[in-house]
Amino acid sequence: MKTAFVLAGGGSFAAIQAGMRRELLAHGVYPDLVVGSSVGALNGAYLASDQTTSGVSRLERSAPEPAPEPGALRPHIDEESSQSLRP
């Protein structure tokens, strides 16, 4: 039987795919085929090139932080600062 890893696109999947790979390696599961789209293709190429736990660790360190939810980063301006902004 052949094992394929099919990795989806979407920035939030980058870290999830690295964690998935770490667990599969820990259980002795190695792919015969790796395919993906967008970030999944990038992760797939990286994982196919270095199928070791140290390779997964390097991938995890290189993954960007997920973007915050829309509206989560609103500037806070206290009353004193807002006074200096007024004409």
Gaussian input, Z-matrix of N, CA and C with variables (Angstrom, degrees):
# hf/3-21g

backbone

0 1
 N
 C     1     B1
 C     2     B2     1     A1
 N     3     B3     2     A2     1     D1
 C     4     B4     3     A3     2     D2
 C     5     B5     4     A4     3     D3
 N     6     B6     5     A5     4     D4
 C     7     B7     6     A6     5     D5
 C     8     B8     7     A7     6     D6
 N     9     B9     8     A8     7     D7
 C    10    B10     9     A9     8     D8
 C    11    B11    10    A10     9     D9
 N    12    B12    11    A11    10    D10
 C    13    B13    12    A12    11    D11
 C    14    B14    13    A13    12    D12
 N    15    B15    14    A14    13    D13
 C    16    B16    15    A15    14    D14
 C    17    B17    16    A16    15    D15
 N    18    B18    17    A17    16    D16
 C    19    B19    18    A18    17    D17
 C    20    B20    19    A19    18    D18
 N    21    B21    20    A20    19    D19
 C    22    B22    21    A21    20    D20
 C    23    B23    22    A22    21    D21
 N    24    B24    23    A23    22    D22
 C    25    B25    24    A24    23    D23
 C    26    B26    25    A25    24    D24
 N    27    B27    26    A26    25    D25
 C    28    B28    27    A27    26    D26
 C    29    B29    28    A28    27    D27
 N    30    B30    29    A29    28    D28
 C    31    B31    30    A30    29    D29
 C    32    B32    31    A31    30    D30
 N    33    B33    32    A32    31    D31
 C    34    B34    33    A33    32    D32
 C    35    B35    34    A34    33    D33
 N    36    B36    35    A35    34    D34
 C    37    B37    36    A36    35    D35
 C    38    B38    37    A37    36    D36
 N    39    B39    38    A38    37    D37
 C    40    B40    39    A39    38    D38
 C    41    B41    40    A40    39    D39
 N    42    B42    41    A41    40    D40
 C    43    B43    42    A42    41    D41
 C    44    B44    43    A43    42    D42
 N    45    B45    44    A44    43    D43
 C    46    B46    45    A45    44    D44
 C    47    B47    46    A46    45    D45
 N    48    B48    47    A47    46    D46
 C    49    B49    48    A48    47    D47
 C    50    B50    49    A49    48    D48
 N    51    B51    50    A50    49    D49
 C    52    B52    51    A51    50    D50
 C    53    B53    52    A52    51    D51
 N    54    B54    53    A53    52    D52
 C    55    B55    54    A54    53    D53
 C    56    B56    55    A55    54    D54
 N    57    B57    56    A56    55    D55
 C    58    B58    57    A57    56    D56
 C    59    B59    58    A58    57    D57
 N    60    B60    59    A59    58    D58
 C    61    B61    60    A60    59    D59
 C    62    B62    61    A61    60    D60
 N    63    B63    62    A62    61    D61
 C    64    B64    63    A63    62    D62
 C    65    B65    64    A64    63    D63
 N    66    B66    65    A65    64    D64
 C    67    B67    66    A66    65    D65
 C    68    B68    67    A67    66    D66
 N    69    B69    68    A68    67    D67
 C    70    B70    69    A69    68    D68
 C    71    B71    70    A70    69    D69
 N    72    B72    71    A71    70    D70
 C    73    B73    72    A72    71    D71
 C    74    B74    73    A73    72    D72
 N    75    B75    74    A74    73    D73
 C    76    B76    75    A75    74    D74
 C    77    B77    76    A76    75    D75
 N    78    B78    77    A77    76    D76
 C    79    B79    78    A78    77    D77
 C    80    B80    79    A79    78    D78
 N    81    B81    80    A80    79    D79
 C    82    B82    81    A81    80    D80
 C    83    B83    82    A82    81    D81
 N    84    B84    83    A83    82    D82
 C    85    B85    84    A84    83    D83
 C    86    B86    85    A85    84    D84
 N    87    B87    86    A86    85    D85
 C    88    B88    87    A87    86    D86
 C    89    B89    88    A88    87    D87
 N    90    B90    89    A89    88    D88
 C    91    B91    90    A90    89    D89
 C    92    B92    91    A91    90    D90
 N    93    B93    92    A92    91    D91
 C    94    B94    93    A93    92    D92
 C    95    B95    94    A94    93    D93
 N    96    B96    95    A95    94    D94
 C    97    B97    96    A96    95    D95
 C    98    B98    97    A97    96    D96
 N    99    B99    98    A98    97    D97
 C   100   B100    99    A99    98    D98
 C   101   B101   100   A100    99    D99
 N   102   B102   101   A101   100   D100
 C   103   B103   102   A102   101   D101
 C   104   B104   103   A103   102   D102
 N   105   B105   104   A104   103   D103
 C   106   B106   105   A105   104   D104
 C   107   B107   106   A106   105   D105
 N   108   B108   107   A107   106   D106
 C   109   B109   108   A108   107   D107
 C   110   B110   109   A109   108   D108
 N   111   B111   110   A110   109   D109
 C   112   B112   111   A111   110   D110
 C   113   B113   112   A112   111   D111
 N   114   B114   113   A113   112   D112
 C   115   B115   114   A114   113   D113
 C   116   B116   115   A115   114   D114
 N   117   B117   116   A116   115   D115
 C   118   B118   117   A117   116   D116
 C   119   B119   118   A118   117   D117
 N   120   B120   119   A119   118   D118
 C   121   B121   120   A120   119   D119
 C   122   B122   121   A121   120   D120
 N   123   B123   122   A122   121   D121
 C   124   B124   123   A123   122   D122
 C   125   B125   124   A124   123   D123
 N   126   B126   125   A125   124   D124
 C   127   B127   126   A126   125   D125
 C   128   B128   127   A127   126   D126
 N   129   B129   128   A128   127   D127
 C   130   B130   129   A129   128   D128
 C   131   B131   130   A130   129   D129
 N   132   B132   131   A131   130   D130
 C   133   B133   132   A132   131   D131
 C   134   B134   133   A133   132   D132
 N   135   B135   134   A134   133   D133
 C   136   B136   135   A135   134   D134
 C   137   B137   136   A136   135   D135
 N   138   B138   137   A137   136   D136
 C   139   B139   138   A138   137   D137
 C   140   B140   139   A139   138   D138
 N   141   B141   140   A140   139   D139
 C   142   B142   141   A141   140   D140
 C   143   B143   142   A142   141   D141
 N   144   B144   143   A143   142   D142
 C   145   B145   144   A144   143   D143
 C   146   B146   145   A145   144   D144
 N   147   B147   146   A146   145   D145
 C   148   B148   147   A147   146   D146
 C   149   B149   148   A148   147   D147
 N   150   B150   149   A149   148   D148
 C   151   B151   150   A150   149   D149
 C   152   B152   151   A151   150   D150
 N   153   B153   152   A152   151   D151
 C   154   B154   153   A153   152   D152
 C   155   B155   154   A154   153   D153
 N   156   B156   155   A155   154   D154
 C   157   B157   156   A156   155   D155
 C   158   B158   157   A157   156   D156
 N   159   B159   158   A158   157   D157
 C   160   B160   159   A159   158   D158
 C   161   B161   160   A160   159   D159
 N   162   B162   161   A161   160   D160
 C   163   B163   162   A162   161   D161
 C   164   B164   163   A163   162   D162
 N   165   B165   164   A164   163   D163
 C   166   B166   165   A165   164   D164
 C   167   B167   166   A166   165   D165
 N   168   B168   167   A167   166   D166
 C   169   B169   168   A168   167   D167
 C   170   B170   169   A169   168   D168
 N   171   B171   170   A170   169   D169
 C   172   B172   171   A171   170   D170
 C   173   B173   172   A172   171   D171
 N   174   B174   173   A173   172   D172
 C   175   B175   174   A174   173   D173
 C   176   B176   175   A175   174   D174
 N   177   B177   176   A176   175   D175
 C   178   B178   177   A177   176   D176
 C   179   B179   178   A178   177   D177
 N   180   B180   179   A179   178   D178
 C   181   B181   180   A180   179   D179
 C   182   B182   181   A181   180   D180
 N   183   B183   182   A182   181   D181
 C   184   B184   183   A183   182   D182
 C   185   B185   184   A184   183   D183
 N   186   B186   185   A185   184   D184
 C   187   B187   186   A186   185   D185
 C   188   B188   187   A187   186   D186
 N   189   B189   188   A188   187   D187
 C   190   B190   189   A189   188   D188
 C   191   B191   190   A190   189   D189
 N   192   B192   191   A191   190   D190
 C   193   B193   192   A192   191   D191
 C   194   B194   193   A193   192   D192
 N   195   B195   194   A194   193   D193
 C   196   B196   195   A195   194   D194
 C   197   B197   196   A196   195   D195
 N   198   B198   197   A197   196   D196
 C   199   B199   198   A198   197   D197
 C   200   B200   199   A199   198   D198
 N   201   B201   200   A200   199   D199
 C   202   B202   201   A201   200   D200
 C   203   B203   202   A202   201   D201
 N   204   B204   203   A203   202   D202
 C   205   B205   204   A204   203   D203
 C   206   B206   205   A205   204   D204
 N   207   B207   206   A206   205   D205
 C   208   B208   207   A207   206   D206
 C   209   B209   208   A208   207   D207
 N   210   B210   209   A209   208   D208
 C   211   B211   210   A210   209   D209
 C   212   B212   211   A211   210   D210
 N   213   B213   212   A212   211   D211
 C   214   B214   213   A213   212   D212
 C   215   B215   214   A214   213   D213
 N   216   B216   215   A215   214   D214
 C   217   B217   216   A216   215   D215
 C   218   B218   217   A217   216   D216
 N   219   B219   218   A218   217   D217
 C   220   B220   219   A219   218   D218
 C   221   B221   220   A220   219   D219
 N   222   B222   221   A221   220   D220
 C   223   B223   222   A222   221   D221
 C   224   B224   223   A223   222   D222
 N   225   B225   224   A224   223   D223
 C   226   B226   225   A225   224   D224
 C   227   B227   226   A226   225   D225
 N   228   B228   227   A227   226   D226
 C   229   B229   228   A228   227   D227
 C   230   B230   229   A229   228   D228
 N   231   B231   230   A230   229   D229
 C   232   B232   231   A231   230   D230
 C   233   B233   232   A232   231   D231
 N   234   B234   233   A233   232   D232
 C   235   B235   234   A234   233   D233
 C   236   B236   235   A235   234   D234
 N   237   B237   236   A236   235   D235
 C   238   B238   237   A237   236   D236
 C   239   B239   238   A238   237   D237
 N   240   B240   239   A239   238   D238
 C   241   B241   240   A240   239   D239
 C   242   B242   241   A241   240   D240
 N   243   B243   242   A242   241   D241
 C   244   B244   243   A243   242   D242
 C   245   B245   244   A244   243   D243
 N   246   B246   245   A245   244   D244
 C   247   B247   246   A246   245   D245
 C   248   B248   247   A247   246   D246
 N   249   B249   248   A248   247   D247
 C   250   B250   249   A249   248   D248
 C   251   B251   250   A250   249   D249
 N   252   B252   251   A251   250   D250
 C   253   B253   252   A252   251   D251
 C   254   B254   253   A253   252   D252
 N   255   B255   254   A254   253   D253
 C   256   B256   255   A255   254   D254
 C   257   B257   256   A256   255   D255
 N   258   B258   257   A257   256   D256
 C   259   B259   258   A258   257   D257
 C   260   B260   259   A259   258   D258

   B1=1.4416
   B2=1.5247
   B3=1.3310
   B4=1.4594
   B5=1.5250
   B6=1.3394
   B7=1.4672
   B8=1.5159
   B9=1.3363
   B10=1.4648
   B11=1.5164
   B12=1.3262
   B13=1.4657
   B14=1.5168
   B15=1.3281
   B16=1.4574
   B17=1.5221
   B18=1.3369
   B19=1.4595
   B20=1.5213
   B21=1.3230
   B22=1.4634
   B23=1.5209
   B24=1.3187
   B25=1.4542
   B26=1.5126
   B27=1.3137
   B28=1.4644
   B29=1.5153
   B30=1.3284
   B31=1.4633
   B32=1.5145
   B33=1.3397
   B34=1.4617
   B35=1.5277
   B36=1.3237
   B37=1.4579
   B38=1.5326
   B39=1.3167
   B40=1.4666
   B41=1.5231
   B42=1.3181
   B43=1.4705
   B44=1.5193
   B45=1.3284
   B46=1.4689
   B47=1.5213
   B48=1.3330
   B49=1.4578
   B50=1.5240
   B51=1.3248
   B52=1.4687
   B53=1.5292
   B54=1.3270
   B55=1.4646
   B56=1.5187
   B57=1.3363
   B58=1.4551
   B59=1.5236
   B60=1.3239
   B61=1.4684
   B62=1.5163
   B63=1.3385
   B64=1.4705
   B65=1.5311
   B66=1.3235
   B67=1.4652
   B68=1.5254
   B69=1.3267
   B70=1.4567
   B71=1.5292
   B72=1.3384
   B73=1.4660
   B74=1.5230
   B75=1.3305
   B76=1.4665
   B77=1.5226
   B78=1.3326
   B79=1.4639
   B80=1.5288
   B81=1.3386
   B82=1.4545
   B83=1.5198
   B84=1.3307
   B85=1.4688
   B86=1.5271
   B87=1.3257
   B88=1.4675
   B89=1.5247
   B90=1.3367
   B91=1.4653
   B92=1.5248
   B93=1.3152
   B94=1.4545
   B95=1.5211
   B96=1.3278
   B97=1.4557
   B98=1.5193
   B99=1.3316
   B100=1.4661
   B101=1.5253
   B102=1.3371
   B103=1.4568
   B104=1.5186
   B105=1.3353
   B106=1.4504
   B107=1.5048
   B108=1.3218
   B109=1.4593
   B110=1.5236
   B111=1.3320
   B112=1.4598
   B113=1.5333
   B114=1.3251
   B115=1.4606
   B116=1.5318
   B117=1.3178
   B118=1.4626
   B119=1.5211
   B120=1.3365
   B121=1.4671
   B122=1.5255
   B123=1.3283
   B124=1.4711
   B125=1.5222
   B126=1.3257
   B127=1.4626
   B128=1.5262
   B129=1.3264
   B130=1.4571
   B131=1.5130
   B132=1.3342
   B133=1.4659
   B134=1.5235
   B135=1.3216
   B136=1.4692
   B137=1.5290
   B138=1.3247
   B139=1.4660
   B140=1.5190
   B141=1.3276
   B142=1.4688
   B143=1.5210
   B144=1.3343
   B145=1.4644
   B146=1.5221
   B147=1.3359
   B148=1.4728
   B149=1.5224
   B150=1.3285
   B151=1.4675
   B152=1.5114
   B153=1.3386
   B154=1.4582
   B155=1.5241
   B156=1.3236
   B157=1.4605
   B158=1.5261
   B159=1.3292
   B160=1.4721
   B161=1.5280
   B162=1.3295
   B163=1.4580
   B164=1.5210
   B165=1.3269
   B166=1.4615
   B167=1.5262
   B168=1.3226
   B169=1.4729
   B170=1.5193
   B171=1.3324
   B172=1.4701
   B173=1.5225
   B174=1.3202
   B175=1.4624
   B176=1.5311
   B177=1.3172
   B178=1.4676
   B179=1.5272
   B180=1.3120
   B181=1.4750
   B182=1.5248
   B183=1.3202
   B184=1.4619
   B185=1.5249
   B186=1.3311
   B187=1.4647
   B188=1.5234
   B189=1.3270
   B190=1.4615
   B191=1.5256
   B192=1.3167
   B193=1.4640
   B194=1.5244
   B195=1.3204
   B196=1.4590
   B197=1.5251
   B198=1.3036
   B199=1.4663
   B200=1.5226
   B201=1.3312
   B202=1.4657
   B203=1.5279
   B204=1.3115
   B205=1.4582
   B206=1.5246
   B207=1.3326
   B208=1.4674
   B209=1.5230
   B210=1.3156
   B211=1.4565
   B212=1.5135
   B213=1.3438
   B214=1.4607
   B215=1.5292
   B216=1.3100
   B217=1.4580
   B218=1.5268
   B219=1.2862
   B220=1.4613
   B221=1.5211
   B222=1.3198
   B223=1.4607
   B224=1.5232
   B225=1.3073
   B226=1.4613
   B227=1.5240
   B228=1.3086
   B229=1.4636
   B230=1.5147
   B231=1.3281
   B232=1.4595
   B233=1.5293
   B234=1.3128
   B235=1.4628
   B236=1.5218
   B237=1.3402
   B238=1.4619
   B239=1.5260
   B240=1.3191
   B241=1.4581
   B242=1.5149
   B243=1.3291
   B244=1.4482
   B245=1.5204
   B246=1.3399
   B247=1.4694
   B248=1.5306
   B249=1.3308
   B250=1.4704
   B251=1.5317
   B252=1.3265
   B253=1.4600
   B254=1.5152
   B255=1.3193
   B256=1.4679
   B257=1.5270
   B258=1.3694
   B259=1.4616
   B260=1.5083
   A1=108.89
   A2=116.92
   A3=123.25
   A4=109.28
   A5=115.05
   A6=121.70
   A7=108.68
   A8=116.01
   A9=121.22
   A10=109.11
   A11=116.11
   A12=121.83
   A13=106.19
   A14=116.71
   A15=123.02
   A16=106.56
   A17=116.47
   A18=122.07
   A19=110.67
   A20=115.94
   A21=122.12
   A22=111.53
   A23=114.72
   A24=121.41
   A25=110.60
   A26=115.65
   A27=121.57
   A28=109.29
   A29=116.37
   A30=121.76
   A31=115.13
   A32=117.83
   A33=119.47
   A34=112.15
   A35=117.20
   A36=119.84
   A37=113.23
   A38=118.26
   A39=121.04
   A40=111.64
   A41=117.08
   A42=120.70
   A43=111.75
   A44=116.75
   A45=120.47
   A46=109.97
   A47=117.21
   A48=121.09
   A49=111.39
   A50=117.29
   A51=119.71
   A52=110.01
   A53=116.99
   A54=120.28
   A55=112.41
   A56=115.60
   A57=120.14
   A58=110.31
   A59=115.65
   A60=120.23
   A61=111.50
   A62=116.39
   A63=120.54
   A64=109.82
   A65=117.28
   A66=121.03
   A67=111.89
   A68=117.34
   A69=119.51
   A70=111.10
   A71=116.71
   A72=120.25
   A73=111.15
   A74=116.04
   A75=120.67
   A76=111.74
   A77=116.20
   A78=120.75
   A79=112.74
   A80=116.59
   A81=120.94
   A82=115.30
   A83=117.63
   A84=121.06
   A85=108.96
   A86=116.07
   A87=122.80
   A88=108.80
   A89=117.60
   A90=118.89
   A91=112.73
   A92=114.96
   A93=121.22
   A94=109.88
   A95=115.71
   A96=122.82
   A97=108.58
   A98=116.79
   A99=121.95
   A100=107.73
   A101=116.93
   A102=121.98
   A103=108.60
   A104=115.98
   A105=119.41
   A106=111.63
   A107=114.66
   A108=120.66
   A109=108.65
   A110=115.55
   A111=122.60
   A112=110.01
   A113=117.74
   A114=119.46
   A115=110.95
   A116=117.09
   A117=120.43
   A118=111.86
   A119=117.26
   A120=121.09
   A121=110.31
   A122=116.19
   A123=119.50
   A124=110.69
   A125=117.35
   A126=120.68
   A127=110.58
   A128=116.38
   A129=119.82
   A130=112.51
   A131=116.73
   A132=120.34
   A133=110.78
   A134=115.83
   A135=119.68
   A136=110.21
   A137=116.16
   A138=119.66
   A139=112.00
   A140=117.40
   A141=120.16
   A142=111.22
   A143=116.67
   A144=119.54
   A145=112.92
   A146=118.22
   A147=120.80
   A148=108.40
   A149=116.30
   A150=121.49
   A151=112.04
   A152=115.58
   A153=121.22
   A154=108.95
   A155=116.55
   A156=119.04
   A157=111.18
   A158=117.93
   A159=118.90
   A160=110.50
   A161=118.20
   A162=121.32
   A163=111.19
   A164=116.92
   A165=120.92
   A166=109.70
   A167=117.54
   A168=120.93
   A169=110.63
   A170=117.24
   A171=119.98
   A172=111.11
   A173=116.93
   A174=120.73
   A175=110.24
   A176=117.39
   A177=120.84
   A178=111.08
   A179=116.99
   A180=120.06
   A181=111.54
   A182=117.85
   A183=120.10
   A184=112.95
   A185=118.30
   A186=121.01
   A187=110.33
   A188=117.61
   A189=119.92
   A190=111.14
   A191=115.39
   A192=120.03
   A193=108.41
   A194=117.47
   A195=119.01
   A196=110.94
   A197=115.76
   A198=120.62
   A199=109.31
   A200=117.17
   A201=119.20
   A202=110.74
   A203=115.29
   A204=120.43
   A205=109.14
   A206=118.16
   A207=119.97
   A208=110.81
   A209=115.87
   A210=121.26
   A211=114.44
   A212=117.84
   A213=120.22
   A214=112.18
   A215=117.17
   A216=120.45
   A217=110.16
   A218=115.93
   A219=120.10
   A220=107.85
   A221=117.15
   A222=118.37
   A223=110.81
   A224=114.44
   A225=120.15
   A226=107.73
   A227=115.34
   A228=120.12
   A229=107.01
   A230=115.98
   A231=118.40
   A232=110.25
   A233=116.30
   A234=122.01
   A235=111.77
   A236=117.72
   A237=120.93
   A238=111.11
   A239=116.60
   A240=120.32
   A241=111.45
   A242=117.27
   A243=120.20
   A244=111.14
   A245=117.61
   A246=120.41
   A247=110.44
   A248=116.49
   A249=119.10
   A250=112.05
   A251=116.99
   A252=120.15
   A253=112.93
   A254=116.62
   A255=120.22
   A256=109.48
   A257=117.49
   A258=120.74
   A259=112.96
   D1=140.00
   D2=178.98
   D3=-97.19
   D4=149.84
   D5=178.01
   D6=-117.19
   D7=127.20
   D8=178.01
   D9=-119.42
   D10=138.30
   D11=170.46
   D12=-103.22
   D13=123.37
   D14=178.59
   D15=-113.77
   D16=110.89
   D17=-172.35
   D18=-106.95
   D19=124.33
   D20=-176.70
   D21=-78.94
   D22=161.50
   D23=173.68
   D24=-85.71
   D25=168.36
   D26=-179.30
   D27=116.92
   D28=123.89
   D29=-173.44
   D30=-54.00
   D31=-34.68
   D32=-177.49
   D33=-70.16
   D34=-17.34
   D35=179.41
   D36=-78.93
   D37=-14.46
   D38=-175.63
   D39=-55.11
   D40=-53.12
   D41=-178.48
   D42=-71.60
   D43=-36.27
   D44=179.80
   D45=-61.47
   D46=-42.25
   D47=-178.59
   D48=-66.25
   D49=-35.56
   D50=177.52
   D51=-66.58
   D52=-42.66
   D53=178.32
   D54=-65.18
   D55=-38.77
   D56=176.59
   D57=-60.59
   D58=-44.12
   D59=-178.53
   D60=-64.21
   D61=-39.20
   D62=178.75
   D63=-59.58
   D64=-46.17
   D65=-178.32
   D66=-67.81
   D67=-40.26
   D68=178.16
   D69=-63.63
   D70=-41.77
   D71=176.23
   D72=-60.17
   D73=-42.17
   D74=-179.43
   D75=-61.19
   D76=-25.72
   D77=179.58
   D78=-102.64
   D79=13.09
   D80=175.32
   D81=74.38
   D82=21.60
   D83=-179.92
   D84=-97.64
   D85=117.28
   D86=179.61
   D87=-120.17
   D88=142.49
   D89=-178.28
   D90=-82.58
   D91=147.94
   D92=168.40
   D93=-90.94
   D94=-23.17
   D95=-177.02
   D96=-146.51
   D97=136.61
   D98=176.81
   D99=-127.12
   D100=125.41
   D101=176.17
   D102=-133.04
   D103=154.97
   D104=178.50
   D105=-169.58
   D106=168.94
   D107=175.71
   D108=-126.15
   D109=146.99
   D110=178.39
   D111=54.24
   D112=-124.77
   D113=-178.31
   D114=-63.65
   D115=-27.58
   D116=176.27
   D117=-64.85
   D118=-35.33
   D119=176.93
   D120=-68.58
   D121=-40.44
   D122=178.00
   D123=-65.06
   D124=-47.15
   D125=177.69
   D126=-62.63
   D127=-41.26
   D128=-179.86
   D129=-61.25
   D130=-43.24
   D131=178.09
   D132=-63.05
   D133=-42.49
   D134=-179.67
   D135=-65.68
   D136=-47.00
   D137=-178.28
   D138=-65.55
   D139=-35.43
   D140=178.57
   D141=-69.13
   D142=-29.30
   D143=-177.80
   D144=-80.20
   D145=-22.02
   D146=-178.28
   D147=-145.59
   D148=89.33
   D149=-176.46
   D150=-91.39
   D151=54.66
   D152=177.45
   D153=-128.11
   D154=164.64
   D155=177.71
   D156=-65.77
   D157=-31.14
   D158=176.73
   D159=-69.24
   D160=-32.60
   D161=175.02
   D162=-65.18
   D163=-40.47
   D164=177.35
   D165=-65.51
   D166=-40.52
   D167=179.04
   D168=-61.17
   D169=-42.09
   D170=177.69
   D171=-64.10
   D172=-39.56
   D173=177.97
   D174=-64.30
   D175=-42.39
   D176=179.46
   D177=-62.19
   D178=-40.02
   D179=-179.98
   D180=-69.09
   D181=-26.73
   D182=-177.21
   D183=-88.80
   D184=-11.31
   D185=-178.26
   D186=-69.09
   D187=133.86
   D188=178.52
   D189=-71.88
   D190=156.80
   D191=174.62
   D192=-67.99
   D193=144.19
   D194=177.94
   D195=-64.04
   D196=148.73
   D197=178.49
   D198=-68.74
   D199=145.09
   D200=178.27
   D201=-69.62
   D202=160.18
   D203=176.73
   D204=-61.80
   D205=147.84
   D206=177.66
   D207=-55.77
   D208=133.97
   D209=179.75
   D210=84.65
   D211=-4.77
   D212=-177.83
   D213=-72.70
   D214=-25.96
   D215=-179.07
   D216=-105.16
   D217=78.62
   D218=177.14
   D219=-101.67
   D220=133.59
   D221=-179.60
   D222=-66.09
   D223=142.09
   D224=176.46
   D225=-104.26
   D226=122.63
   D227=177.43
   D228=-121.15
   D229=117.01
   D230=179.32
   D231=-77.85
   D232=169.75
   D233=-174.40
   D234=-59.31
   D235=-40.76
   D236=-179.27
   D237=-63.76
   D238=-43.09
   D239=178.93
   D240=-67.06
   D241=-38.23
   D242=-178.53
   D243=-66.35
   D244=-29.31
   D245=177.57
   D246=-64.17
   D247=-39.03
   D248=-178.14
   D249=-74.00
   D250=-15.79
   D251=178.79
   D252=-86.09
   D253=-15.11
   D254=-178.34
   D255=-79.17
   D256=144.97
   D257=179.79
   D258=-69.84

